[in-house]
Amino acid sequence: MTGVQTCALPISLFDLNRRREAEEELRHALELPPELPRAHLLLGIIYFDRKEYRKAREHIRKALEINPHLNAGWIELKRVNEKFN
């Protein structure tokens, strides 16, 4: 199963504003190898929306560690870092 396939359901749930279900699916996806940067990014966004900024930053940073070319990750990292300034 590819990263795209693994993240398809959580992305759909996220888009439908079913964040709790998306979080569960993303956590499950992260238990499977290889690590998925988009799963970490989406979890970061979910935590940001809940105002859990430390968790958000942790997952967004992990996404960028795995794939530093993930442009959305840099945008989200800037957004979460603004909450710490």
TALINLIN-V891693 format. One record per pair of residues at least 4 apart in sequence whose ideal C-beta (glycine too) atoms are under 6 Angstrom apart, sorted by the first residue. I is the first residue (numbers start at 1). J is the second residue. Records with the same first field share a line. If there is no record, write none. Layout:
I->J / J
This chain:
1->5 / 6
3->36
6->29
7->11 / 38 / 39
9->25
10->22 / 25 / 26
13->18 / 21 / 22
14->22 / 42
19->46
23->46
26->39 / 42 / 43
29->36 / 39
30->39
35->66
37->63 / 66 / 67 / 70
40->59 / 62 / 63
41->63 / 73
43->59
44->56 / 59 / 60 / 76
47->52 / 55 / 56
48->56 / 80
53->80 / 83
56->80
57->80
60->73 / 76 / 77
63->70 / 73
64->68 / 73
